[in-house]
Amino acid sequence: VSEASLTLQMMDTVKLAVDCGVAFPKQAFPVIKSLMTLDGIVSDVAPQAVLLRDTRRFGEDLRLQCCP
């Protein structure tokens, strides 16, 4: 896991996006919540994991579904 957890980075990113007027599709929130839960599990089980790199393809898939 990076120096700043995925959860903190996602929270900052979502806040910035909302402050800039981005409207998230309803489907995005379960994904975000799941990634935050995953971050907590990985932090406990495999602290050396690079979760952002390992989950990048799922974010790319979500982007393609939400913003074709």
mmCIF file as gemmi writes it, N, C-alpha and C atoms, coordinates in Angstrom:
data_model
loop_
_atom_site.group_PDB
_atom_site.id
_atom_site.type_symbol
_atom_site.label_atom_id
_atom_site.label_alt_id
_atom_site.label_comp_id
_atom_site.label_asym_id
_atom_site.label_entity_id
_atom_site.label_seq_id
_atom_site.pdbx_PDB_ins_code
_atom_site.Cartn_x
_atom_site.Cartn_y
_atom_site.Cartn_z
_atom_site.occupancy
_atom_site.B_iso_or_equiv
_atom_site.pdbx_formal_charge
_atom_site.auth_seq_id
_atom_site.auth_asym_id
_atom_site.pdbx_PDB_model_num
ATOM 1 N N . VAL Axp A 1 ? 0.862 -1.171 0 1 0 ? 1 A 1
ATOM 2 C CA . VAL Axp A 1 ? 0 0 0 1 0 ? 1 A 1
ATOM 3 C C . VAL Axp A 1 ? 0.9 1.222 0 1 0 ? 1 A 1
ATOM 4 N N . SER Axp A 2 ? 0.509 2.25 -0.682 1 0 ? 2 A 1
ATOM 5 C CA . SER Axp A 2 ? 1.344 3.448 -0.77 1 0 ? 2 A 1
ATOM 6 C C . SER Axp A 2 ? 1.374 4.189 0.561 1 0 ? 2 A 1
ATOM 7 N N . GLU Axp A 3 ? 2.187 5.249 0.622 1 0 ? 3 A 1
ATOM 8 C CA . GLU Axp A 3 ? 2.284 6.041 1.843 1 0 ? 3 A 1
ATOM 9 C C . GLU Axp A 3 ? 0.921 6.595 2.243 1 0 ? 3 A 1
ATOM 10 N N . ALA Axp A 4 ? 0.157 7.078 1.291 1 0 ? 4 A 1
ATOM 11 C CA . ALA Axp A 4 ? -1.214 7.503 1.549 1 0 ? 4 A 1
ATOM 12 C C . ALA Axp A 4 ? -2.118 6.371 1.091 1 0 ? 4 A 1
ATOM 13 N N . SER Axp A 5 ? -3.03 5.981 1.947 1 0 ? 5 A 1
ATOM 14 C CA . SER Axp A 5 ? -3.868 4.841 1.6 1 0 ? 5 A 1
ATOM 15 C C . SER Axp A 5 ? -4.754 5.147 0.399 1 0 ? 5 A 1
ATOM 16 N N . LEU Axp A 6 ? -5.17 4.094 -0.255 1 0 ? 6 A 1
ATOM 17 C CA . LEU Axp A 6 ? -6.101 4.229 -1.374 1 0 ? 6 A 1
ATOM 18 C C . LEU Axp A 6 ? -7.361 4.953 -0.913 1 0 ? 6 A 1
ATOM 19 N N . THR Axp A 7 ? -7.832 4.629 0.285 1 0 ? 7 A 1
ATOM 20 C CA . THR Axp A 7 ? -9.04 5.264 0.811 1 0 ? 7 A 1
ATOM 21 C C . THR Axp A 7 ? -8.871 6.775 0.891 1 0 ? 7 A 1
ATOM 22 N N . LEU Axp A 8 ? -7.768 7.227 1.461 1 0 ? 8 A 1
ATOM 23 C CA . LEU Axp A 8 ? -7.543 8.673 1.577 1 0 ? 8 A 1
ATOM 24 C C . LEU Axp A 8 ? -7.404 9.325 0.208 1 0 ? 8 A 1
ATOM 25 N N . GLN Axp A 9 ? -6.708 8.67 -0.703 1 0 ? 9 A 1
ATOM 26 C CA . GLN Axp A 9 ? -6.55 9.224 -2.043 1 0 ? 9 A 1
ATOM 27 C C . GLN Axp A 9 ? -7.891 9.296 -2.772 1 0 ? 9 A 1
ATOM 28 N N . MET Axp A 10 ? -8.713 8.257 -2.607 1 0 ? 10 A 1
ATOM 29 C CA . MET Axp A 10 ? -10.025 8.261 -3.261 1 0 ? 10 A 1
ATOM 30 C C . MET Axp A 10 ? -10.921 9.339 -2.668 1 0 ? 10 A 1
ATOM 31 N N . MET Axp A 11 ? -10.897 9.488 -1.347 1 0 ? 11 A 1
ATOM 32 C CA . MET Axp A 11 ? -11.717 10.513 -0.708 1 0 ? 11 A 1
ATOM 33 C C . MET Axp A 11 ? -11.318 11.904 -1.2 1 0 ? 11 A 1
ATOM 34 N N . ASP Axp A 12 ? -10.012 12.155 -1.289 1 0 ? 12 A 1
ATOM 35 C CA . ASP Axp A 12 ? -9.539 13.446 -1.797 1 0 ? 12 A 1
ATOM 36 C C . ASP Axp A 12 ? -9.951 13.659 -3.252 1 0 ? 12 A 1
ATOM 37 N N . THR Axp A 13 ? -9.854 12.609 -4.056 1 0 ? 13 A 1
ATOM 38 C CA . THR Axp A 13 ? -10.209 12.71 -5.47 1 0 ? 13 A 1
ATOM 39 C C . THR Axp A 13 ? -11.703 12.962 -5.649 1 0 ? 13 A 1
ATOM 40 N N . VAL Axp A 14 ? -12.526 12.237 -4.911 1 0 ? 14 A 1
ATOM 41 C CA . VAL Axp A 14 ? -13.979 12.422 -4.999 1 0 ? 14 A 1
ATOM 42 C C . VAL Axp A 14 ? -14.351 13.83 -4.539 1 0 ? 14 A 1
ATOM 43 N N . LYS Axp A 15 ? -13.762 14.285 -3.438 1 0 ? 15 A 1
ATOM 44 C CA . LYS Axp A 15 ? -14.049 15.633 -2.942 1 0 ? 15 A 1
ATOM 45 C C . LYS Axp A 15 ? -13.665 16.686 -3.985 1 0 ? 15 A 1
ATOM 46 N N . LEU Axp A 16 ? -12.49 16.548 -4.574 1 0 ? 16 A 1
ATOM 47 C CA . LEU Axp A 16 ? -12.057 17.49 -5.603 1 0 ? 16 A 1
ATOM 48 C C . LEU Axp A 16 ? -13.026 17.485 -6.786 1 0 ? 16 A 1
ATOM 49 N N . ALA Axp A 17 ? -13.42 16.291 -7.213 1 0 ? 17 A 1
ATOM 50 C CA . ALA Axp A 17 ? -14.34 16.181 -8.347 1 0 ? 17 A 1
ATOM 51 C C . ALA Axp A 17 ? -15.681 16.842 -8.032 1 0 ? 17 A 1
ATOM 52 N N . VAL Axp A 18 ? -16.213 16.578 -6.842 1 0 ? 18 A 1
ATOM 53 C CA . VAL Axp A 18 ? -17.496 17.173 -6.45 1 0 ? 18 A 1
ATOM 54 C C . VAL Axp A 18 ? -17.365 18.695 -6.378 1 0 ? 18 A 1
ATOM 55 N N . ASP Axp A 19 ? -16.264 19.174 -5.795 1 0 ? 19 A 1
ATOM 56 C CA . ASP Axp A 19 ? -16.035 20.621 -5.714 1 0 ? 19 A 1
ATOM 57 C C . ASP Axp A 19 ? -15.942 21.258 -7.1 1 0 ? 19 A 1
ATOM 58 N N . CYS Axp A 20 ? -15.518 20.474 -8.089 1 0 ? 20 A 1
ATOM 59 C CA . CYS Axp A 20 ? -15.397 20.976 -9.469 1 0 ? 20 A 1
ATOM 60 C C . CYS Axp A 20 ? -16.676 20.767 -10.276 1 0 ? 20 A 1
ATOM 61 N N . GLY Axp A 21 ? -17.716 20.229 -9.631 1 0 ? 21 A 1
ATOM 62 C CA . GLY Axp A 21 ? -18.997 20.089 -10.303 1 0 ? 21 A 1
ATOM 63 C C . GLY Axp A 21 ? -19.241 18.757 -10.99 1 0 ? 21 A 1
ATOM 64 N N . VAL Axp A 22 ? -18.389 17.783 -10.749 1 0 ? 22 A 1
ATOM 65 C CA . VAL Axp A 22 ? -18.575 16.47 -11.369 1 0 ? 22 A 1
ATOM 66 C C . VAL Axp A 22 ? -19.743 15.757 -10.689 1 0 ? 22 A 1
ATOM 67 N N . ALA Axp A 23 ? -20.624 15.194 -11.479 1 0 ? 23 A 1
ATOM 68 C CA . ALA Axp A 23 ? -21.731 14.389 -10.968 1 0 ? 23 A 1
ATOM 69 C C . ALA Axp A 23 ? -21.387 12.924 -11.205 1 0 ? 23 A 1
ATOM 70 N N . PHE Axp A 24 ? -21.301 12.164 -10.141 1 0 ? 24 A 1
ATOM 71 C CA . PHE Axp A 24 ? -20.956 10.749 -10.261 1 0 ? 24 A 1
ATOM 72 C C . PHE Axp A 24 ? -22.197 9.928 -10.58 1 0 ? 24 A 1
ATOM 73 N N . PRO Axp A 25 ? -22.065 8.952 -11.472 1 0 ? 25 A 1
ATOM 74 C CA . PRO Axp A 25 ? -23.191 8.046 -11.71 1 0 ? 25 A 1
ATOM 75 C C . PRO Axp A 25 ? -23.431 7.202 -10.461 1 0 ? 25 A 1
ATOM 76 N N . LYS Axp A 26 ? -24.67 6.835 -10.258 1 0 ? 26 A 1
ATOM 77 C CA . LYS Axp A 26 ? -25.049 6.071 -9.067 1 0 ? 26 A 1
ATOM 78 C C . LYS Axp A 26 ? -24.219 4.791 -8.925 1 0 ? 26 A 1
ATOM 79 N N . GLN Axp A 27 ? -23.851 4.173 -10.059 1 0 ? 27 A 1
ATOM 80 C CA . GLN Axp A 27 ? -23.099 2.915 -10.031 1 0 ? 27 A 1
ATOM 81 C C . GLN Axp A 27 ? -21.681 3.094 -9.477 1 0 ? 27 A 1
ATOM 82 N N . ALA Axp A 28 ? -21.181 4.3 -9.444 1 0 ? 28 A 1
ATOM 83 C CA . ALA Axp A 28 ? -19.799 4.52 -9.001 1 0 ? 28 A 1
ATOM 84 C C . ALA Axp A 28 ? -19.641 4.325 -7.498 1 0 ? 28 A 1
ATOM 85 N N . PHE Axp A 29 ? -20.646 4.624 -6.713 1 0 ? 29 A 1
ATOM 86 C CA . PHE Axp A 29 ? -20.483 4.604 -5.266 1 0 ? 29 A 1
ATOM 87 C C . PHE Axp A 29 ? -20.267 3.208 -4.682 1 0 ? 29 A 1
ATOM 88 N N . PRO Axp A 30 ? -20.963 2.17 -5.142 1 0 ? 30 A 1
ATOM 89 C CA . PRO Axp A 30 ? -20.633 0.833 -4.632 1 0 ? 30 A 1
ATOM 90 C C . PRO Axp A 30 ? -19.201 0.419 -4.979 1 0 ? 30 A 1
ATOM 91 N N . VAL Axp A 31 ? -18.717 0.847 -6.133 1 0 ? 31 A 1
ATOM 92 C CA . VAL Axp A 31 ? -17.34 0.528 -6.53 1 0 ? 31 A 1
ATOM 93 C C . VAL Axp A 31 ? -16.364 1.24 -5.603 1 0 ? 31 A 1
ATOM 94 N N . ILE Axp A 32 ? -16.605 2.515 -5.356 1 0 ? 32 A 1
ATOM 95 C CA . ILE Axp A 32 ? -15.734 3.287 -4.467 1 0 ? 32 A 1
ATOM 96 C C . ILE Axp A 32 ? -15.739 2.682 -3.067 1 0 ? 32 A 1
ATOM 97 N N . LYS Axp A 33 ? -16.912 2.367 -2.56 1 0 ? 33 A 1
ATOM 98 C CA . LYS Axp A 33 ? -17.02 1.77 -1.221 1 0 ? 33 A 1
ATOM 99 C C . LYS Axp A 33 ? -16.288 0.434 -1.168 1 0 ? 33 A 1
ATOM 100 N N . SER Axp A 34 ? -16.434 -0.38 -2.192 1 0 ? 34 A 1
ATOM 101 C CA . SER Axp A 34 ? -15.753 -1.68 -2.234 1 0 ? 34 A 1
ATOM 102 C C . SER Axp A 34 ? -14.239 -1.519 -2.249 1 0 ? 34 A 1
ATOM 103 N N . LEU Axp A 35 ? -13.741 -0.54 -3.006 1 0 ? 35 A 1
ATOM 104 C CA . LEU Axp A 35 ? -12.296 -0.308 -3.047 1 0 ? 35 A 1
ATOM 105 C C . LEU Axp A 35 ? -11.767 0.177 -1.703 1 0 ? 35 A 1
ATOM 106 N N . MET Axp A 36 ? -12.555 0.978 -1.007 1 0 ? 36 A 1
ATOM 107 C CA . MET Axp A 36 ? -12.135 1.428 0.321 1 0 ? 36 A 1
ATOM 108 C C . MET Axp A 36 ? -12.09 0.26 1.299 1 0 ? 36 A 1
ATOM 109 N N . THR Axp A 37 ? -13.072 -0.627 1.215 1 0 ? 37 A 1
ATOM 110 C CA . THR Axp A 37 ? -13.066 -1.828 2.051 1 0 ? 37 A 1
ATOM 111 C C . THR Axp A 37 ? -11.871 -2.702 1.707 1 0 ? 37 A 1
ATOM 112 N N . LEU Axp A 38 ? -11.621 -2.88 0.421 1 0 ? 38 A 1
ATOM 113 C CA . LEU Axp A 38 ? -10.473 -3.664 -0.033 1 0 ? 38 A 1
ATOM 114 C C . LEU Axp A 38 ? -9.171 -3.069 0.483 1 0 ? 38 A 1
ATOM 115 N N . ASP Axp A 39 ? -9.058 -1.75 0.474 1 0 ? 39 A 1
ATOM 116 C CA . ASP Axp A 39 ? -7.866 -1.071 0.976 1 0 ? 39 A 1
ATOM 117 C C . ASP Axp A 39 ? -7.603 -1.448 2.43 1 0 ? 39 A 1
ATOM 118 N N . GLY Axp A 40 ? -8.642 -1.451 3.243 1 0 ? 40 A 1
ATOM 119 C CA . GLY Axp A 40 ? -8.484 -1.819 4.649 1 0 ? 40 A 1
ATOM 120 C C . GLY Axp A 40 ? -8.04 -3.257 4.818 1 0 ? 40 A 1
ATOM 121 N N . ILE Axp A 41 ? -8.609 -4.15 4.035 1 0 ? 41 A 1
ATOM 122 C CA . ILE Axp A 41 ? -8.24 -5.568 4.115 1 0 ? 41 A 1
ATOM 123 C C . ILE Axp A 41 ? -6.797 -5.765 3.678 1 0 ? 41 A 1
ATOM 124 N N . VAL Axp A 42 ? -6.424 -5.158 2.561 1 0 ? 42 A 1
ATOM 125 C CA . VAL Axp A 42 ? -5.061 -5.306 2.042 1 0 ? 42 A 1
ATOM 126 C C . VAL Axp A 42 ? -4.051 -4.709 3.013 1 0 ? 42 A 1
ATOM 127 N N . SER Axp A 43 ? -4.379 -3.588 3.623 1 0 ? 43 A 1
ATOM 128 C CA . SER Axp A 43 ? -3.468 -2.973 4.594 1 0 ? 43 A 1
ATOM 129 C C . SER Axp A 43 ? -3.157 -3.929 5.734 1 0 ? 43 A 1
ATOM 130 N N . ASP Axp A 44 ? -4.15 -4.711 6.143 1 0 ? 44 A 1
ATOM 131 C CA . ASP Axp A 44 ? -3.951 -5.672 7.227 1 0 ? 44 A 1
ATOM 132 C C . ASP Axp A 44 ? -3.236 -6.933 6.77 1 0 ? 44 A 1
ATOM 133 N N . VAL Axp A 45 ? -3.575 -7.427 5.591 1 0 ? 45 A 1
ATOM 134 C CA . VAL Axp A 45 ? -3.099 -8.737 5.139 1 0 ? 45 A 1
ATOM 135 C C . VAL Axp A 45 ? -1.796 -8.671 4.347 1 0 ? 45 A 1
ATOM 136 N N . ALA Axp A 46 ? -1.664 -7.689 3.484 1 0 ? 46 A 1
ATOM 137 C CA . ALA Axp A 46 ? -0.48 -7.599 2.611 1 0 ? 46 A 1
ATOM 138 C C . ALA Axp A 46 ? -0.025 -6.141 2.515 1 0 ? 46 A 1
ATOM 139 N N . PRO Axp A 47 ? 0.571 -5.618 3.584 1 0 ? 47 A 1
ATOM 140 C CA . PRO Axp A 47 ? 0.91 -4.195 3.608 1 0 ? 47 A 1
ATOM 141 C C . PRO Axp A 47 ? 1.877 -3.746 2.515 1 0 ? 47 A 1
ATOM 142 N N . GLN Axp A 48 ? 2.596 -4.669 1.892 1 0 ? 48 A 1
ATOM 143 C CA . GLN Axp A 48 ? 3.526 -4.287 0.823 1 0 ? 48 A 1
ATOM 144 C C . GLN Axp A 48 ? 2.849 -4.216 -0.547 1 0 ? 48 A 1
ATOM 145 N N . ALA Axp A 49 ? 1.603 -4.586 -0.628 1 0 ? 49 A 1
ATOM 146 C CA . ALA Axp A 49 ? 0.895 -4.576 -1.914 1 0 ? 49 A 1
ATOM 147 C C . ALA Axp A 49 ? 0.771 -3.148 -2.448 1 0 ? 49 A 1
ATOM 148 N N . VAL Axp A 50 ? 0.753 -3.038 -3.756 1 0 ? 50 A 1
ATOM 149 C CA . VAL Axp A 50 ? 0.553 -1.736 -4.416 1 0 ? 50 A 1
ATOM 150 C C . VAL Axp A 50 ? -0.859 -1.763 -4.993 1 0 ? 50 A 1
ATOM 151 N N . LEU Axp A 51 ? -1.814 -1.457 -4.147 1 0 ? 51 A 1
ATOM 152 C CA . LEU Axp A 51 ? -3.223 -1.631 -4.489 1 0 ? 51 A 1
ATOM 153 C C . LEU Axp A 51 ? -3.662 -0.746 -5.651 1 0 ? 51 A 1
ATOM 154 N N . LEU Axp A 52 ? -3.172 0.482 -5.706 1 0 ? 52 A 1
ATOM 155 C CA . LEU Axp A 52 ? -3.565 1.354 -6.82 1 0 ? 52 A 1
ATOM 156 C C . LEU Axp A 52 ? -3.152 0.758 -8.156 1 0 ? 52 A 1
ATOM 157 N N . ARG Axp A 53 ? -1.948 0.213 -8.216 1 0 ? 53 A 1
ATOM 158 C CA . ARG Axp A 53 ? -1.489 -0.405 -9.467 1 0 ? 53 A 1
ATOM 159 C C . ARG Axp A 53 ? -2.301 -1.665 -9.757 1 0 ? 53 A 1
ATOM 160 N N . ASP Axp A 54 ? -2.546 -2.462 -8.724 1 0 ? 54 A 1
ATOM 161 C CA . ASP Axp A 54 ? -3.228 -3.737 -8.911 1 0 ? 54 A 1
ATOM 162 C C . ASP Axp A 54 ? -4.695 -3.579 -9.291 1 0 ? 54 A 1
ATOM 163 N N . THR Axp A 55 ? -5.312 -2.471 -8.923 1 0 ? 55 A 1
ATOM 164 C CA . THR Axp A 55 ? -6.737 -2.278 -9.221 1 0 ? 55 A 1
ATOM 165 C C . THR Axp A 55 ? -6.979 -1.306 -10.373 1 0 ? 55 A 1
ATOM 166 N N . ARG Axp A 56 ? -5.93 -0.813 -10.977 1 0 ? 56 A 1
ATOM 167 C CA . ARG Axp A 56 ? -6.06 0.196 -12.044 1 0 ? 56 A 1
ATOM 168 C C . ARG Axp A 56 ? -6.984 -0.261 -13.172 1 0 ? 56 A 1
ATOM 169 N N . ARG Axp A 57 ? -6.887 -1.525 -13.567 1 0 ? 57 A 1
ATOM 170 C CA . ARG Axp A 57 ? -7.702 -1.972 -14.701 1 0 ? 57 A 1
ATOM 171 C C . ARG Axp A 57 ? -9.193 -1.911 -14.391 1 0 ? 57 A 1
ATOM 172 N N . PHE Axp A 58 ? -9.564 -2.079 -13.11 1 0 ? 58 A 1
ATOM 173 C CA . PHE Axp A 58 ? -10.973 -1.987 -12.754 1 0 ? 58 A 1
ATOM 174 C C . PHE Axp A 58 ? -11.468 -0.549 -12.881 1 0 ? 58 A 1
ATOM 175 N N . GLY Axp A 59 ? -10.628 0.405 -12.519 1 0 ? 59 A 1
ATOM 176 C CA . GLY Axp A 59 ? -10.971 1.815 -12.706 1 0 ? 59 A 1
ATOM 177 C C . GLY Axp A 59 ? -11.126 2.165 -14.165 1 0 ? 59 A 1
ATOM 178 N N . GLU Axp A 60 ? -10.248 1.603 -14.986 1 0 ? 60 A 1
ATOM 179 C CA . GLU Axp A 60 ? -10.341 1.847 -16.425 1 0 ? 60 A 1
ATOM 180 C C . GLU Axp A 60 ? -11.632 1.26 -16.99 1 0 ? 60 A 1
ATOM 181 N N . ASP Axp A 61 ? -12.005 0.065 -16.518 1 0 ? 61 A 1
ATOM 182 C CA . ASP Axp A 61 ? -13.267 -0.541 -16.953 1 0 ? 61 A 1
ATOM 183 C C . ASP Axp A 61 ? -14.458 0.334 -16.551 1 0 ? 61 A 1
ATOM 184 N N . LEU Axp A 62 ? -14.438 0.839 -15.318 1 0 ? 62 A 1
ATOM 185 C CA . LEU Axp A 62 ? -15.528 1.694 -14.838 1 0 ? 62 A 1
ATOM 186 C C . LEU Axp A 62 ? -15.61 2.967 -15.674 1 0 ? 62 A 1
ATOM 187 N N . ARG Axp A 63 ? -14.46 3.555 -15.963 1 0 ? 63 A 1
ATOM 188 C CA . ARG Axp A 63 ? -14.436 4.776 -16.771 1 0 ? 63 A 1
ATOM 189 C C . ARG Axp A 63 ? -15.064 4.525 -18.138 1 0 ? 63 A 1
ATOM 190 N N . LEU Axp A 64 ? -14.74 3.4 -18.741 1 0 ? 64 A 1
ATOM 191 C CA . LEU Axp A 64 ? -15.291 3.076 -20.06 1 0 ? 64 A 1
ATOM 192 C C . LEU Axp A 64 ? -16.801 2.871 -20.006 1 0 ? 64 A 1
ATOM 193 N N . GLN Axp A 65 ? -17.3 2.302 -18.902 1 0 ? 65 A 1
ATOM 194 C CA . GLN Axp A 65 ? -18.736 2.078 -18.766 1 0 ? 65 A 1
ATOM 195 C C . GLN Axp A 65 ? -19.483 3.379 -18.486 1 0 ? 65 A 1
ATOM 196 N N . CYS Axp A 66 ? -18.877 4.237 -17.7 1 0 ? 66 A 1
ATOM 197 C CA . CYS Axp A 66 ? -19.552 5.476 -17.296 1 0 ? 66 A 1
ATOM 198 C C . CYS Axp A 66 ? -19.372 6.606 -18.3 1 0 ? 66 A 1
ATOM 199 N N . CYS Axp A 67 ? -18.261 6.607 -18.99 1 0 ? 67 A 1
ATOM 200 C CA . CYS Axp A 67 ? -17.924 7.721 -19.891 1 0 ? 67 A 1
ATOM 201 C C . CYS Axp A 67 ? -17.457 7.189 -21.239 1 0 ? 67 A 1
ATOM 202 N N . PRO Axp A 68 ? -18.343 6.558 -22.004 1 0 ? 68 A 1
ATOM 203 C CA . PRO Axp A 68 ? -17.91 5.964 -23.282 1 0 ? 68 A 1
ATOM 204 C C . PRO Axp A 68 ? -17.468 7.008 -24.294 1 0 ? 68 A 1
